[in-house]
C-alpha cells in the first residue's frame, strides 16, 4: 500500500487519529502529572538517572538545570524531592521546618511564599501537581490553596498601602561595611526608628524602619532614638 493510500484510507486515517490522541494523552500525562509525597521523594537528586524535582504550594517543578544547587551537596538540596513551602519564608531547613504548611504566617509572609512559586513558574519547567494539602486527587486546587491565594492578595494590598504611607515620611539613607558597621542619616531632619503595623512586619528585624523627621515632628509618640545616638544628631551608628 502506498503512503498516499495509507494516509487517505478512512480506516488508516482513523488509526492515525487514534494514535495521535494516544500520543497527546501520553504527553499530557508525562508533562503534567500528579505526584504522591512518596513519588516526589524519589526525585531528590540522589538518582542520577532521574530529574530533580521540588514542590512549592503543591506545584512541582523540574530544577535539574540547577543541579549544582539542588543536587546532593548543593545549598538548596533540602528542597529536592519534597514540598517545603514554609522554608521558603522561614529559612528553617531542618526537621519540622521542611513542611508545606503555612499555618500561622501573616498575609505578607504568605505573599512572600507565593512570590517564590511565581519565580519558579518563570524560571523552571512545571511538571505536575502534588496531591495533598494544595491539590486533590484529580489535580484540582483545594480550599487550602484558594485560602493561601486570597491571603497573599491581602498581603499585597497591605504592602502597597504601607508603601504609600511610608512614602509620606522620607526614609533614612544608610550604609554598611564589615569594617565600620552600619550607619543611618538624614540630609534633612533627624533619624528615628518607627514601628510598622504588626501585619506588615515580615520578621522581627523588619518590624521597624528608619525615617527622617523634622524638629517640629520629634514630639510625636512612637519615635525611637537609636541607642547611643544623640537626640539631635542627624547621623547614627547602628
C-alpha positions as CSV (number, residue, x, y, z in Angstrom):
1,X,0.0,0.0,0.0
2,X,1.4,3.4,-1.0
3,X,1.9,6.2,1.5
4,X,-0.8,8.2,-0.2
5,X,-3.3,5.3,0.1
6,X,-2.3,4.8,3.7
7,X,-3.0,8.5,4.6
8,X,-6.2,8.8,2.5
9,X,-7.7,5.5,3.6
10,X,-10.7,6.1,6.0
11,X,-9.6,3.2,8.3
12,X,-5.9,4.2,8.3
13,X,-6.9,7.8,8.8
14,X,-8.9,6.9,11.9
15,X,-6.0,4.8,13.2
16,X,-3.6,7.7,12.8
17,X,-6.1,9.9,14.6
18,X,-6.3,7.4,17.5
19,X,-2.5,7.2,17.6
20,X,-2.3,11.0,17.7
21,X,-4.7,11.1,20.6
22,X,-2.8,8.5,22.4
23,X,0.5,10.3,22.0
24,X,-1.2,13.6,23.0
25,X,-2.6,11.9,26.2
26,X,0.8,10.4,27.0
27,X,2.5,13.8,26.6
28,X,0.0,15.5,28.8
29,X,0.4,12.8,31.5
30,X,4.1,12.8,31.4
31,X,4.5,16.6,31.3
32,X,1.8,17.5,33.9
33,X,1.3,14.5,36.1
34,X,0.0,14.0,39.7
35,X,2.6,13.0,42.3
36,X,2.1,11.5,45.8
37,X,4.5,12.5,48.5
38,X,6.3,9.2,48.2
39,X,6.7,9.5,44.4
40,X,8.0,13.0,44.7
41,X,10.6,11.9,47.2
42,X,12.2,9.7,44.5
43,X,13.3,12.8,42.6
44,X,15.6,14.2,45.3
45,X,18.7,14.2,43.1
46,X,20.3,11.1,44.6
47,X,19.5,9.0,41.5
48,X,21.5,10.5,38.5
49,X,19.0,8.8,36.1
50,X,16.1,10.9,37.4
51,X,15.3,14.6,37.1
52,X,15.4,16.7,40.3
53,X,12.0,18.0,41.3
54,X,10.8,20.3,44.0
55,X,7.3,21.3,45.2
56,X,6.1,24.6,46.3
57,X,2.4,25.3,47.2
58,X,1.7,21.9,45.6
59,X,3.2,22.9,42.2
60,X,6.0,20.6,41.1
61,X,9.0,21.9,39.1
62,X,11.9,20.3,37.3
63,X,15.0,22.1,38.6
64,X,17.5,19.7,37.1
65,X,19.2,22.5,35.2
66,X,20.2,23.9,38.6
67,X,21.5,20.5,39.9
68,X,24.7,22.2,41.3
69,X,22.3,23.9,43.7
70,X,19.6,21.3,44.2
71,X,21.6,18.1,43.9
72,X,23.4,16.4,46.8
73,X,25.8,18.9,48.5
74,X,24.0,21.9,46.9
75,X,22.8,24.8,49.0
76,X,19.2,24.1,48.1
77,X,19.3,20.3,48.3
78,X,16.9,20.4,51.2
79,X,14.1,21.4,48.8
80,X,14.6,18.5,46.5
81,X,12.0,15.7,46.4
82,X,9.5,17.5,48.7
83,X,7.2,20.4,49.2
84,X,8.9,22.6,51.8
85,X,6.9,25.7,51.1
86,X,7.2,27.1,54.6
87,X,11.0,27.0,54.5
88,X,11.0,29.5,51.6
89,X,10.0,32.1,54.1
90,X,11.3,30.8,57.4
91,X,14.7,29.6,56.3
92,X,14.3,26.6,58.7
93,X,15.7,23.7,56.6
94,X,15.6,21.1,59.4
95,X,13.0,18.8,60.9
96,X,9.6,20.3,61.2
97,X,10.7,23.4,59.2
98,X,10.6,21.4,56.0
99,X,6.8,21.4,55.7
100,X,4.3,22.6,53.2
101,X,2.1,24.1,55.9
102,X,1.8,27.9,56.1
103,X,-0.2,27.8,59.3
104,X,0.4,30.9,61.5
105,X,2.1,33.0,58.8
106,X,0.8,36.5,58.2
107,X,-0.7,37.6,54.9
108,X,2.6,39.4,53.9
109,X,4.6,36.3,54.9
110,X,2.3,34.1,52.8
111,X,2.7,36.5,49.9
112,X,6.5,36.0,50.0
113,X,6.0,32.3,49.5
114,X,3.6,32.8,46.6
115,X,6.2,35.2,45.1
116,X,8.7,32.3,45.3
117,X,6.3,30.0,43.5
118,X,5.8,32.7,40.8
119,X,9.6,32.8,40.5
120,X,9.8,29.1,39.7
121,X,7.0,29.4,37.2
122,X,9.1,32.0,35.4
123,X,12.4,30.2,35.8
124,X,11.8,26.4,35.7
125,X,9.5,23.9,33.9
126,X,6.3,22.9,35.8
127,X,5.8,19.2,35.5
128,X,2.8,18.4,37.7
129,X,0.9,18.8,41.0
130,X,1.5,17.2,44.4
131,X,-1.7,15.5,45.8
132,X,-2.3,16.6,49.3
133,X,-2.7,20.0,51.0
134,X,-2.9,22.1,47.9
135,X,-4.3,19.8,45.2
136,X,-6.8,16.9,45.4
137,X,-6.6,13.5,43.7
138,X,-7.9,15.0,40.5
139,X,-5.4,17.8,40.4
140,X,-7.9,20.5,41.4
141,X,-7.0,23.3,43.8
142,X,-8.1,22.7,47.4
143,X,-9.8,25.2,49.7
144,X,-6.4,25.5,51.4
145,X,-4.7,26.7,48.3
146,X,-7.5,29.1,47.5
147,X,-7.2,30.4,51.0
148,X,-3.5,30.9,50.6
149,X,-4.0,32.8,47.3
150,X,-6.6,35.0,49.0
151,X,-4.3,35.7,52.0
152,X,-1.4,36.5,49.7
153,X,-3.6,39.0,47.8
154,X,-4.5,40.7,51.1
155,X,-0.8,40.8,51.9
156,X,-0.1,42.5,48.6
157,X,-2.7,45.1,49.4
158,X,-1.3,45.8,52.8
159,X,2.2,46.2,51.4
160,X,1.0,48.6,48.8
161,X,-0.8,50.6,51.4
162,X,2.2,50.6,53.6
163,X,4.4,51.7,50.7
164,X,2.1,54.7,50.1
165,X,2.1,55.6,53.8
166,X,5.9,55.3,54.2
167,X,6.4,57.5,51.1
168,X,4.8,60.3,53.1
169,X,7.7,60.2,55.6
170,X,11.2,60.2,54.0
171,X,13.3,57.1,54.6
172,X,16.8,57.4,56.1
173,X,19.8,56.9,54.0
174,X,22.0,54.1,55.1
175,X,25.3,52.2,54.5
176,X,27.1,49.2,55.9
177,X,30.6,47.9,55.8
178,X,32.3,45.0,57.5
179,X,35.0,47.2,59.0
180,X,32.8,50.2,60.1
181,X,29.4,48.6,60.6
182,X,26.2,50.3,59.8
183,X,25.2,54.0,59.7
184,X,21.9,55.8,59.0
185,X,21.5,59.5,58.4
186,X,19.1,62.2,57.2
187,X,20.1,65.0,54.8
188,X,17.1,66.9,56.1
189,X,15.8,66.1,59.6
190,X,16.7,63.5,62.2
191,X,16.7,59.7,62.0
192,X,14.2,57.9,64.2
193,X,13.0,54.3,64.4
194,X,9.3,53.9,63.9
195,X,7.2,50.8,64.2
196,X,5.5,49.3,61.2
197,X,1.9,47.9,61.8
198,X,2.2,44.4,63.1
199,X,0.6,42.9,60.0
200,X,3.2,44.5,57.8
201,X,6.2,43.3,59.8
202,X,7.7,40.4,57.9
203,X,10.2,39.5,60.6
204,X,11.3,40.8,64.0
205,X,14.1,42.7,62.3
206,X,11.7,44.3,59.8
207,X,9.1,45.4,62.4
208,X,10.7,48.9,62.5
209,X,12.1,51.2,59.8
210,X,14.2,54.3,59.9
211,X,12.5,57.6,58.8
212,X,13.6,61.2,58.8
213,X,11.6,63.6,60.9
214,X,11.8,67.4,61.1
215,X,12.4,69.0,64.5
216,X,8.8,70.0,64.9
217,X,7.8,66.3,64.5
218,X,10.1,64.8,67.1
219,X,7.5,65.1,69.8
220,X,5.2,62.5,68.1
221,X,4.6,59.3,70.1
222,X,6.3,56.1,68.9
223,X,9.5,57.7,67.7
224,X,12.6,55.9,69.0
225,X,16.1,57.4,69.1
226,X,18.9,55.0,68.1
227,X,20.8,53.6,71.1
228,X,24.0,55.6,71.6
229,X,22.9,58.3,69.3
230,X,22.4,62.0,70.4
231,X,18.9,63.3,70.3
232,X,19.7,66.0,67.8
233,X,22.2,64.0,65.7
234,X,21.4,63.6,62.0
235,X,23.7,60.5,61.8
236,X,23.6,57.4,63.9
237,X,25.7,54.2,64.1
238,X,23.6,51.1,64.1
